[in-house]
Each structure stands twice: as structure tokens, then as C-alpha cells.
Amino acid sequence: MKLTNVSNLLRLSAFALFLPRLAAFQSQAVGVIVANGTSAKNLAGRFLGLSYESSMLLPNDGKYYFDADNVALVDTFKTLGIRNLRVGANAVDDPRIPIPQEADIDALFSFARAADVRVIYSFRLKNGNPVESARLARYIATRYSDLLDCFAIGNEPNFYLKPYGAFYAQWKPHYDAILQAVPGARFDGPSADGPYAVGLARDLAAGGHLAMASDHYYFIGSGREREKNPAASRAVFLSDRTHDDYQRDYAQTGAILAAQGVPYRIDELNSCYNGGAKDSSDTFASTLWALDCIHWWAAHDLLGMNFHTGESVGRDGGFSAPNYAAFLREPDGHGFYMRPQAYSYLAFTEGARGSPLGITLQKALTFDFDAYAYRGRDGLFSVTLINKSYGERAQTATVSVQVPKSEGAGTWKQMDLKQRDHDVSAKTDVTLGAASVDRDGHWSGQWRTVASAGSGSLTIDVPASSATLLRFNPTP
């Protein structure tokens, strides 16, 4: 778990703290001390996932979105490190959306095999038919058990089935029917808010069929409200105060489930609900927010998280393209163009391997900067440094990193995540390792060796509105 301390020894120019217009010319000292050892578990192998509407399983003009022959989509998943695919969301309970049938399911799981992802497959709860769901569950389990993570029933029932007891009374017959058809079935649920997840864990964990309890979060509120003032919204995206929201939600759900030994996954999340906020959720600010968010939760007993995305999501009473999409199809239908937030997934995949490590972070109170560390089974340390300062308050972070001194000497490598102009409002020109992801899902970013760095300590500048990934390989 990340530990944050404020060092009273940091006395760099007071002007940088109190005169924002001069801050861009200042450098802020930051200390990052990596703990020696951790009790945390290894990061789950399929930690990072995406969430899609069930409607994305249906053919459009005779063509499937999830198609093993869609090589660009397969390669995009692999490049970004997407290892889990949840299908459900608003469309699963929407009477306007047909329930996917066998041919649709075949296309999905054929894609899953090609992309090497496991699937969380959702069935309709609201006005759903338990017998029909059980029939399709048997079809999936018989043919695709090696690709199936688990089943889910419904989406956000806390909005239409209150209180929890009313939800459970309607949900349980679907669970029983599927379990009768597939005796070894495992479930994710309730895909609702925290109290419902805790309730379902209480009622089902002992039965051995609850693969994980899950909830949904859109941490920065309503997309329609947030896009009324994009500049103010981007400031929220880039503020460390979001950690207070994470900590509150973790205490109400994650910590309780962890104490009970129940696996916990946020199977749908993103920045703002209702499809995200224009000029915030689709900018480089969202990249730095999401990278920080993923790392924070990775250190808090989480089985994984699925960012909601797709060509169409439930929003404003209908379905349309979201502002927070990780990537969207090119207008000509060939390949995909990356939105800024896709690079947070890529940076996490490159920078988070092994077990989360505790760190001591020394920084000024007014400086939005975060750091996270991991250690792999091979002994390699990974450190991610995120400088979220920007605009008039932009400051270069001069970061002193120290891995445990017992490690001795070794070699450091570096990779930078940045927008060309360090512009948090930009929607293009994002790179990791000096390369972008192309329309075919290919990326050629490179790690570079840090010159004159041979010990377990390193001092490095992290420019404003950017992130730096480090790897330290101790000398055997």
C-alpha cells in the first residue's frame, strides 16, 4: 500500500508554492523511498480489463465487432495489456436491445481466444427469463469454459430494485436456474454499488460459487455536469484529492470484502458517468488520472478493474459513443484510433509487474504528484512517477528514488509518458516510450538505459503533466 508523508525538510522556493504564475519556472523536490519487502499479493494476472455493453455482441450490417478476424482489435487488446473482458452494462437489462444468441456468443468467444482474454458474461435480470439464461449459460460452459471467467446477472440493480432484499429475491432465481444447468458455475455480482456487493458476499460466499463481488464507480461524477466547465473538471481529474474518494469507497466495500476473504473486482468504472465529460474525459488529463487510479487500486486488495468503453454506451437515455472511450474505430472502418486514456492502460501494463511495494513519498502539500512501486519474481523493481501539475502551477519534479539499500548496484531504465506540448487539454499527440499506438494496434515504444546510474538510488526530472516509468535491475 502506498504511504504518503509530507517532509518538513522540503524548503524549495516558497514562491513556487504561493505564486502560481512563477511556478512553471520552479523545480519541486520529491523523495520516493521504496520499502524493503511487502506482504501484498502479486498483481492478478488478469487485473486490467475493459467493460462493454451487451449490444456490442450483436452484428451490425452482418459484421461483428468482436471477431477473431479483426486483427487490429485483437492486437490493440494485446498491446494495451487488456486481459479481462466484461460484457453487460446498461444494454443487458434494456428491453430495446435483443439478447445475444448462440452465433453472437460464438463470435465473442472466438475473439476472446484470439486476444487471450477471459470473459465475464452477463445475463438479463430486469424482466429476464431464468430458463433462457440457463440455456445460454449451458451453451457457453459446454463450449468455452476455458475462456469464461464467470457469469453475471443484471446491471446496477440498485437503481430499480430497492432495498437489497428486493434485489436478492429477484436475482436468486436466475442464479439457481443457471447453477442447475451448470453445476460448477461461478458468478460475479451484483455489478451494483458497494452495499449490494457486501450483501451478496454475505449471502453467497459460503456456497463456493461467488467468484468475486463487484461494484461500479464513476469517481468524478456526472459527465453532463462536468463538461459545463471543462477547465475546472480537468483540475479535479488531476488533483490528489481523488484519493480521498478512493479511500472512502475502499473502506466501505473493499476493506470489508478483504477481511472476509472475498475476491473483489470493480467490473465497471470510468471517470464520469453518462458517457464521460467532453473536453475532460477525452483529454490527456484523463490519461494521468486513470494511470494514478489504476495504480492506487492495484495496491488495495483488488482482483482487477474493467474500464467501461466501446463504440456505444448507455448514456442520456439512449446509446452513443462515449467521451471516455479508450479507442474508437477509424472513420473508414479499418483499424482504431487511440484516445488519450488508452495510454494509461499501456503505461500500467509496462510499469506494474509483480507485487505492489510500500513507498514513502515526500512532497509539498500543494504538489499533485504520485508514485507507485512493484517488485517482480525476477527481482526487478518497477517504479511509476506521475507529475500532475500543469498550466500556471506547472512544476518540474526533481525526484530522488531509492530502492532498498540492501539491493546494492544495478541498472536503471526509463520510459516517458507525455503529450507533445505537455497540454492536459490535448486530445492527440500522446506517446509512451517516444511512440504512439498505430491504427493496427502496434506500438514500438522503447525503454532506454539511464546514463551514469549504477546504484540503487537515482535522481531524475519528471516534467509537468507527464509520467516516468523506471525499472531497476539489481546486479546479481
N, C-alpha and C positions, 0 to 999 in steps of 0.2 A: 504494500500500500504506500502511496506517495505521502511523505511527511513534509509539511511546509513550515519553515521557521523564518522569521524576519530578523536579519542580522542588524544589530545596532552599530556594527563596525563599518557599514556601508555609508560613507560620508561624501560620495562623489557629488560634485557641484549641486548646491541647493537650487541653483537656477533651473536645473533640469527637472526638478520636482515642482517648482512653484511658478515658473514662467514657461507655459506650454509652447509659446511661439519660438523659444530658443531651444526647445528640447531636441529638435531634429539635428542640432549641431553637437549634441552631447553623446556620451557613451555611458551606459549604465552597467555597473559591475554586478555580476551574478555568480554565485557559487553553487555548484552541484556536486554533492558528495554521495557516491553510490555505496549502499550498505554492503556489508560483507555477509552474504548468505541471506536466505529468505525461507519462510515457511509456506509461501504461496505455491499453489499447484502450477504445473506447466499450463501455458495458454492452450485452451482447447483447440484441437486440430482444425475444427470447422467453425471457428469463432466468428469469422466475418461472413455475413450473409446479406442477401437482398430480399425484399418483400415485394410481391406483385399482386395485382388484382386477379381474381379468378377469370375475369373476362379476357385476360391476355392469353389464356389457353385456347380460345376459340379462333377458328380460321377467319381471315379477312381476305376476301376475294380468292378464296381457295388456298391461301398460304398461311402457314403457322409462323408465329413469332418465335416460339421455342421449337427449333428444328435442328436436328443434328447436322444438317447440311448448311446451316447458317454459320459458316466458319468464322466470320467476323465476330459474331456474338459469342461463340464458343471461346475464341481466343481472347476476347475482352474479359470474360469471366476469369479465365486463367491468369491473364496478365495482372488484373487488379487484385487477385487473391480471393475471389468470391468462392466460398466452399459450401454454402448452405443457401437453399432457395425455398422460400416460403410463398405459397400461393393461397390467396383467400381475400382478406381485406373487405372493403365495403361491398364489392361485387358478389361475394359469396352468399350474402343474405338479401340481395336486391332482386325483387321479382321480375325486373326488366331484363335481367341477364340470364340466359339459358344455363342450365347446369351442364358442365363439360361431361362428355360421354367417352366411350372406350377409345375411339380414334384420337380424340383430343388428348386423352391420358397417355396414349402410346407416343404421341409426338413429344409431350413434355418429358417423359422418362427417357426417351431416346436422346433428347438434348442433354438431360442430366448425366447420362452415361458419358457422352462426348465431352462435357465440360467438367466432369469429375466433381459433381455437387450432390449432396443429399437433400431430399425434398421433404418439407413439412406440407402435407396436403390437407386442405380444409374442405369440410362438407357444410351444406346449408343447415342452419339452425332455425332461423326465423321462417315459419311456415314450411320447414323442410320435412322430408319423408324419411324416417329412420330406416325403413325397409330398403328404400332406394339407395341411401347412403351405405348401408351394409353390403348391398350387392356390388357397388363400385369399390368399396374397401376390399372385398374379397378378390375382385379382379386385380387391383393394384398389388395386394400382398402376394398373390399367386405368381405374378409375373415380374415384380420389381422390388422384392423385399430387400435386395442388396443396395438399392438406391433410395429406399424410403427411410427417412429419419423417424417420422411419426405422423399420426393423424391429428387433425384439429377439427373442432365443431363450432362453427359460427364465428362472428367477428364483433367485438365490442358490445356484447350483450348487456353491459351495464347501462347502455343508453335506452334500451327498450324492455328490459326485464329487471325490475326493481321490487324488492331488495334482492340480496344474494339468494335467499331461499327460493324466490320465484324463478330465478335463473336456473338454479340447480335442479328444480323439479322438472323443468322443460329440457334441460341439457342431458340429464341422466338416461332417459330412454334411448336417445341417439347413441350414447356411449355403450349401453347394454346391447343394443342391436348390432353394433359394429363388433363388439367383443364376442358376441355369439357367432358371428360369421368368421371372425379372425381371432381365435382364442389367444394368440400371442400378441395381439395388437398393443401398441404403445401410443400414448396421447400427449399432445401439447395443449395446454389450456390455462385459463379460459380466453386468452387473447383479449383481455379487458384491462381494467385498472387494477392497482395493487391490492386493495382489499378482496377483490374477487379471486385473485391469484392465491392469496393466503388462504382464503376459504376453501378453494378447490384442493390445495395441497393438504389441508387438514382432513378433508373428506375422502381423498383418494390415494394419498401417498402410500398408505399401508398396504394397498391392494397390489402394488407392484406394476401397475400399468401406466402410471404417470411418468412419462419420460422427462418432462420438465413443466414447471409452472411458468406462465408468461404474462407479461403486461405490455402496454403501449405507452410511449412517451413522445410528445412533441414539445420539447423543452422551452421553446421561445414563443409559444402562444399562437394566436390566430394569424394566418397568412394575410387575410384581408386587412386586419388592423395594422400589422407590422409594415405593410407596404405603403401606408399613408405617409410615413416619414422614413424613407429608406436609410438616410444617414444615421438617424437615431437607432434604427434597428440593427444596422451593422455594428454600431457601438456595443449593443447588447451581445451580438454574436462573439465579439472579441474581448469581452470582459470576463475576468476570473470569477465574477460573482455568479456565473452559471454553475460553478462548483457547489455553491450553497444549495441550489435546486437539486443537483445530483445527490448530494449528501442527505437531504431531507427524504428524497424518494427512495434512496437505498435503505435508510433507516426504517422506513415504513413497509418495505417489501423485501428487498434483497437480504438484509441482515436477518430478518425473521426466517426466511427460507433457508439461508445458510445454516442457521442454528438448528434447523430441523433436518438438515442433510438432504434437502430437496433441490435438485438442479434448477437453475433459474436462467431464463433467456428473455431478453427484450425482443420479441419476434416482430415488432413493428415500431419504428421510430423515425423521426427526422427533425428538422429544425422547427417548422411551423406547420400546423395542421391546415386543412383546406388547400392542399397542394403547394404549400410554401409561399413565401413572400417575394414578389417580383422586386428585383434590384437589391435583394439581400440574400435569399436562398440560392440564387443563381450566380453569385459573385465569388471572388476569391476569399472574401470574409467567411463564407460557408466552408471553404477548404480548411482554413485554420481552426474554425470552430469544430468541425467534425473530427479532425485529427486529434484534437485535445479531448473531445468527448469519448472517442473510442478508447484511447489510452486510459482515461480515468476509470472507465467501467471495466476495462480488462484487468485492473488491479483490485477489483471488488467482487470476487467470487462469482463472476458471471460466466455462464456457459457459452454465451455468444449474443450477437445482436444483428438484426436484419433491418437495414435501411430501406424505407419504402421508396419505390421508384417505378419506372415504366413509361410507356408512351401515353398511357391514360390512367388516371387515378380518380377515386371518388372525391369530388370537390364541388362546393357550391350547389349541391342538389343534383349534380349530374356527373359526367366523367369527361375529363380533358387532360391535356399534358400538364405535368406539374412543374413548378419553378425549381423544385429541389431535385429533379431528375439527375442521376449520375451520368447518364448518357442518353442520347436520342438518335433515332435513325437519321441518316443523311437525307436531305430532300429528294435525292434521286433514287432512294431506296437501297443503295449499295453501301453497306458499312454504317458506322456510327461516329458521331462527333462527341468528344468528351466535354462534359460540363465541368466547371471547376471542382465540384465536390468529388468527382471520380478520383482526383489526385490524392485526396485524404486516404482513400482505401488503398491505393498503391503505396503511399508512404508508410501506412501502418503495416502492410504486408512486408515491406522491406525492412522496417525498423522495429518489429516486435517478434522476437523469436525466443522460445524457452519460457522461463519463469519470470514474472514481474518481480523486480527488486525494490526495496525501500530506498528512498533517497532523502537527503536533507537539502532543501532548496533555500538558499539565502538570497533575498532580493528586497528591493524597496517596496513599500506598501502600494505605491502608486503605479507600479510597473506590472503590466499584464504579460507575464512570462511563465511558461510551464516546462517541466522536464520529466521524463519517464525513462526507466531503465529495465533491462531484461538480461538474463544470462541463459545461454543455450546449453544443451547437454555436452556440446563440444568445448565448453569453457569460454566461448566468445561472448563478450559484453556488447549489448546494443543500447544506445542512448539516443533519445529524440529530444531536441531542444526547440521550443516553439516561442517565437517572439511575436506577440500580438499587438505591439504598439504600432501606431500608424498616424498618418496625417500630421497635424501640428504637434502632436505628442510623440511622434516617431523618435525612437532612440535605438541605436545600435547596442546590442547586448555583448559585453565582453565577458565571456563565460569561462570560468575555471572549473574544469571537470576533473574529478578524482575518483578512480575506481579503487577498490580495496588495495592498500599498500602491499599487502601480502602477495599480490599478483606479480610484483616486480616489473620487468621491462616487457615490451611488446610493440605491436604496430597498430597505428590508427588509420582508419579510412573514413571518408566523408562523402556525403551526398546532400545536395541542397534542394529544397522545395521552395519555389518562388514564382511570383508573377513578374513578367519582364520589367514593369515600371514600379514594382512594389505598391501597386494600387489595389486596395482591398475592394473597390467597387468594380474592378475589371471582370469581364466575363470570358476572356480569352487569354492566350499567351502565357499559360501556366506550364511549368516544366518541373520535372524531378530528375536529378542527375543530368541536367542540361539537355533533356529530351522530352518530347511530348508523346502521348499515345496516339497513333495514327488511326485512320478510319477502319482499318482492318484489325484493330486490337493489338497491334505490335508496339513495343516500346524498347528503345535501345539505350536507356539511361545507364550511366557508369558510376561506380564507386571510384574515388581517387585517393591515393595514399597521401596522408598529411605529412609534409616535409618536416624534418628536424624534430619529429615527435617520436620518442622511443621509450618513454617511461609511462607509468600508469596515470600520469597527470597531463593535462592538456589545457591550454588557454586558446580560445578561438572566438572570433567575432561572428555574431549572428545578426544580420541586418534586420531592420524593422520590417514587419509584415512578411515574415518568412520563417521557415523551419530548417533546421540542420539535423541530419541523421549521422550518427557516428557508430563505428564498430571498433572495438579494441580486442585484438587477438594476443593474449599473453604468450610470451616466448616459452616453449616447453622447457 
